């Protein structure tokens, strides 16, 4: 079991302030900060770096080989390129 404990704005503000996000009593940036606070502390960050299509497909092949994926290269590449563009 993994348990995370955190204090965040919803536990610190009166209920009437929480219900009205547009209230002038709440700084708008605090609402954004709250949404990413758990991600910042405990989240998984994925980096998408610029690379050529050839390099991208080489990385895909490496993962497929490592995890012994049962897909042919042509199908694997087609699905990888579709995923990358969507």
ABEGO torsion letter per residue (X at the ends): XBBBBBBBAAAABBAAAAABAABAABBAAAAAAAAAAAAAAABBBBBBBBBBAAAAAAAAAAAAAAAGBABBAAAAAAAAAAAAAX
